[in-house]
Amino acid sequence: MHIDEVCRSVAAVAGEPGLFTAEVDESWAQGRTLFGGVQALLAVRAMRTAMPELPPLWSLHTTFVAPVAPGQASLRVELLRQGRSAVQMAARLLTGDQVAAMFVAAFGASRESALSVAAPVKPLAEQASPSPELPFIAGMSPEFTRHYAYRWVEGGLPFSGHDQPFNRILLRQRDEGLMGEEQIVAMADAIPPVALSMVKGHAPASTLSWELEFIHHGQPVSSEGWWRMDASLAAARDGYANQDAHLHGPDGELVALSRQVVAVFA
């Protein structure tokens, strides 16, 4: 199922204000649940369907509560507050009557400001030698990774027992089309936790919470370009890992910041 088909599947339920349905097939699975990035995509799409004139997305706070099986999903969207330039909204992803994930988003229109500090542009160093593109291997690779391509620049592959708490990964969306806000939201969650690169041998992991902040809002770009995510492990103890990451666009410009709490069963 192409990512744009996933976006278009989000539809309002007649006679039920704030309620939406969506359809996502098994190719977006991650273990026994849907890939977290596509869950967030559905939430943002439902919010924008509920309020088509929303300004750009600045932050998205996500808490993953329970597994979401592929197939039909329901979302309930709520307007929390609408000001002159900022809008806060919430969405709940439901499986039956149970809340499976919660999202709180802040959207904000541009306004005049005396403060202007540009994020640094960091193109990939010329001397860097990325690894070949990793193949998708059915039955071994997480299902959703068929939609993304990966090339490691620094750090270790998952379960390699690497000794450095840092990964630099090139990635791109394999589904052809344009990378807009919703596609970027999904891809920002597409890399494996750095903690898994430091584990020797297979170990399951599950993201508990995820915060995404947009730094730059540009025009949609072709999915053919390689993006880069620089991810670092801030701490890991008591079975939980804290990770920070910076997502850079194909031109090297910083687009988004990501922060996660991951439960690691190793």
C-alpha angles and dihedrals in degrees: 000000000000115000091241089056088054090053093048092049091071107101137166118249110238113246093009109095112211095013121117138174129210138183124220124172131217093269088078095054125122107194108307096343140055116273108271094232092059090048088056091046090056091051094051091045091051091049092051091046089053092048110021094183095060114140122233120309114252104171140009123191115196133188117188108211109167140357118282114210120216115261128059119359133184128219130192116203126199131187108226100181139341119201133172094280108001131063126189120199137173132207133189121203108212136202102193105313094332123101107234099176138003128210133189117188134188119205122187137186121223116264139173114281137172089214120083122160117163121216112241119261110231114185116192109274113258092232092057115110111200118206119251116278110281114243122233108244114195112231093018108050118064106265096239092058089076083080094055137054122215136197120178117223100170135004130029138301118253115287092010096120092237114180100216121084093217137085130187110192133178113214140170138180112259093200104092119238139066128327107227131159096290094047090049091051090055096045092048088071097042101096122087119251113273088231090068090058088060094050118092109220130004119318128166121238136185130196112233099184137003132191122195124187124186117222100176132028112200136162117284112276134202116278089228093083123094116241123197132222121195107197129182134185108235095186142337126197143129091024096304132101130200116210135185125194140179120210115209124192125232089273092055094253117141107248106169146002122223132195127181143180109211129188108219118195099205 
